[in-house]
Every structure is written in C-alpha cells, then in structure tokens.
C-alpha cells in the first residue's frame, strides 16, 4: 500500500521520473473554463480538445458520471479527464461534486496507472469549484489508488489554497 504524498506546487509539472498521469475532475455539461483546467490548457491544448469532442459525441461514447478519458500529452505524461461533478453550480440539489462518480473514475484511473506503471498527480480533486470536502475525497483516493500500490501525489498550490 502506498501513502498519499502532499506537496506544494503545480500538479501540471510533476517532478518525478517515469510515466505520470495528471488527474482532475470535470463536469458532465461539457464546460471547460474555470479552475484547474485553465492550468492544464496553458500547458497542453489536447486535454480540452479531447474533452470537448468527447462531450460533443456523447451519444455514441461513454461520456457521463464516473467515466474517464485518458489523453497523452507528452511521451511520459497523460491527463485523466474524470467526470465527477453534475453540472457546475451549487443549487437546490447541493454542490456539483458526485463522490460515487469520483470513486468509479478513480478505479478506472487505478487500472490505467497499473497498465502504464505510472504515478498519479492531482490537485485536491472535487474540492474547488465542485464544492466537495477533502475529508470525503481523500479516503476514495486511498481506497482506489494507494491501496493498490499506485503512487499518488496531491498538490496544494502556492500558499495553501
């Protein structure tokens, strides 16, 4: 079993050797334009383009809560677009985060990480715009990734944001 490692820094620039998967949570509306995705898009155009195409063609693919799209952006770097939030706004149905969808997506991420012999890097997924609580997301990461021996690094940006 691995431990989750916490570091300060930018999850889009993991400084470890080997294959890396940068994981983040997307919404199920096809929206890409706020939060961590902006940092991804500044580095690589492919994850956004792939996500938008995946959403556009959703009638004929697996786009939906719990699904994951893996996009290779460099020879040893992949981005995992994980659908883990319903909509983008907090409203009568609560916050957008969907913990069960994140759990499903993390299971798929673990399979891919094992296949690639990769480490996983992420911000505190589901806890920014999605409105989730880390106390509920962290155990999912431990259960789905760390317990399977997948090395996970969680990045806190700058001054503890």
C-alpha positions as CSV (number, residue, x, y, z in Angstrom):
1,X,0.0,0.0,0.0
2,X,1.2,3.5,-0.9
3,X,0.7,6.6,1.1
4,X,-0.7,9.8,-0.5
5,X,2.1,12.3,-0.7
6,X,1.3,16.0,-0.2
7,X,3.4,18.7,-1.7
8,X,3.2,22.4,-2.5
9,X,3.4,23.2,-6.2
10,X,1.8,22.8,-9.6
11,X,0.2,19.5,-10.4
12,X,0.8,20.1,-14.1
13,X,4.5,19.9,-13.5
14,X,5.2,16.6,-11.6
15,X,8.9,16.3,-10.9
16,X,9.3,12.6,-10.7
17,X,10.7,10.1,-13.1
18,X,8.7,7.6,-15.1
19,X,5.2,7.8,-16.6
20,X,2.8,10.3,-14.9
21,X,-1.0,10.6,-15.1
22,X,-2.3,14.1,-14.1
23,X,-5.9,13.5,-12.8
24,X,-8.6,16.1,-12.4
25,X,-12.4,16.2,-12.2
26,X,-14.6,17.6,-15.0
27,X,-18.3,18.3,-15.1
28,X,-20.9,16.5,-17.1
29,X,-22.0,19.6,-19.1
30,X,-19.1,19.9,-21.4
31,X,-17.9,23.1,-19.7
32,X,-14.2,23.7,-19.5
33,X,-13.1,27.2,-18.5
34,X,-12.6,27.6,-14.7
35,X,-10.3,26.2,-12.1
36,X,-7.5,23.6,-12.6
37,X,-8.4,23.1,-16.3
38,X,-7.1,26.5,-17.1
39,X,-3.6,25.5,-15.8
40,X,-3.9,22.3,-18.0
41,X,-4.9,24.3,-21.0
42,X,-2.0,26.7,-20.6
43,X,0.4,23.7,-20.9
44,X,-1.3,21.5,-23.4
45,X,-4.3,22.0,-25.8
46,X,-5.1,18.3,-26.2
47,X,-7.0,17.6,-22.9
48,X,-9.5,20.4,-23.6
49,X,-9.9,19.5,-27.2
50,X,-10.4,15.8,-26.4
51,X,-12.9,16.6,-23.6
52,X,-15.0,18.9,-25.8
53,X,-15.1,16.2,-28.6
54,X,-15.9,13.5,-26.1
55,X,-18.8,15.6,-24.8
56,X,-20.0,16.6,-28.3
57,X,-20.1,12.9,-29.4
58,X,-21.5,11.7,-26.1
59,X,-24.5,10.0,-27.8
60,X,-22.0,7.4,-29.2
61,X,-19.5,7.0,-26.3
62,X,-19.2,6.5,-22.6
63,X,-19.2,10.2,-21.6
64,X,-21.0,10.6,-18.2
65,X,-20.5,10.5,-14.5
66,X,-17.7,8.1,-13.5
67,X,-16.2,7.9,-17.0
68,X,-12.5,8.8,-17.6
69,X,-10.8,9.9,-20.8
70,X,-7.0,9.4,-21.0
71,X,-5.2,11.9,-23.2
72,X,-1.5,11.5,-23.8
73,X,0.2,15.0,-23.9
74,X,3.9,14.1,-23.8
75,X,5.8,10.8,-24.2
76,X,5.6,10.1,-20.4
77,X,2.7,12.3,-19.4
78,X,-1.1,11.6,-19.6
79,X,-4.0,13.6,-18.4
80,X,-7.1,11.9,-17.0
81,X,-10.3,13.8,-17.6
82,X,-12.6,12.3,-14.9
83,X,-16.3,13.1,-14.9
84,X,-17.0,13.6,-11.3
85,X,-19.4,16.5,-11.0
86,X,-23.0,17.0,-12.1
87,X,-23.3,20.5,-13.6
88,X,-21.3,23.5,-12.4
89,X,-23.4,25.3,-9.8
90,X,-24.4,24.8,-6.3
91,X,-28.2,24.8,-6.1
92,X,-31.2,23.1,-4.7
93,X,-29.6,19.7,-5.2
94,X,-26.4,20.7,-3.3
95,X,-22.9,21.0,-4.6
96,X,-21.9,19.7,-8.0
97,X,-19.4,17.1,-6.8
98,X,-20.5,13.4,-7.0
99,X,-18.4,11.3,-4.7
100,X,-19.7,8.0,-6.2
101,X,-18.7,9.1,-9.7
102,X,-15.2,10.1,-8.4
103,X,-14.9,6.7,-6.8
104,X,-15.8,5.0,-10.1
105,X,-13.4,7.2,-12.0
106,X,-10.6,6.6,-9.6
107,X,-11.0,2.8,-10.0
108,X,-10.6,3.3,-13.8
109,X,-7.6,5.6,-13.2
110,X,-6.0,2.9,-11.0
111,X,-6.4,0.3,-13.8
112,X,-4.7,2.7,-16.3
113,X,-1.9,3.7,-13.9
114,X,-1.2,0.0,-13.3
115,X,-1.2,-0.7,-17.1
116,X,1.2,2.2,-17.7
117,X,3.2,1.6,-14.4
118,X,2.5,5.3,-13.7
119,X,2.3,7.6,-10.8
120,X,-0.7,9.8,-10.3
121,X,-0.6,13.6,-9.7
122,X,-3.6,15.8,-8.9
123,X,-4.8,18.9,-7.1
124,X,-7.4,18.3,-4.3
125,X,-9.9,16.9,-6.9
126,X,-13.5,17.7,-6.4
127,X,-12.8,20.3,-3.7
128,X,-12.6,23.5,-5.7
129,X,-15.4,24.6,-7.9
130,X,-17.2,21.2,-7.4
131,X,-17.7,22.1,-3.8
132,X,-16.6,18.7,-2.3
133,X,-14.9,18.1,1.0
134,X,-11.4,16.6,1.1
135,X,-12.4,14.5,4.1
136,X,-14.7,12.6,1.7
137,X,-12.4,12.6,-1.3
138,X,-9.2,11.5,0.4
139,X,-10.5,8.1,1.5
140,X,-11.6,7.4,-2.0
141,X,-8.1,8.0,-3.3
142,X,-6.6,5.9,-0.5
143,X,-9.1,3.1,-1.3
144,X,-8.9,3.1,-5.1
145,X,-5.3,4.1,-5.8
146,X,-3.0,4.0,-2.8
147,X,-4.2,0.6,-1.5
148,X,-3.5,-0.8,-5.0
149,X,0.1,0.4,-4.7
150,X,-0.3,3.4,-7.1
151,X,1.9,6.3,-6.0
152,X,-0.2,9.4,-5.6
153,X,0.9,13.0,-5.1
154,X,-1.6,15.7,-4.2
155,X,-0.5,19.3,-5.0
156,X,-1.5,22.3,-2.9
157,X,-0.9,25.4,-5.0
158,X,1.2,28.2,-3.5
159,X,0.2,29.4,-0.1
160,X,-2.2,26.7,1.0
161,X,-5.1,27.4,-1.4
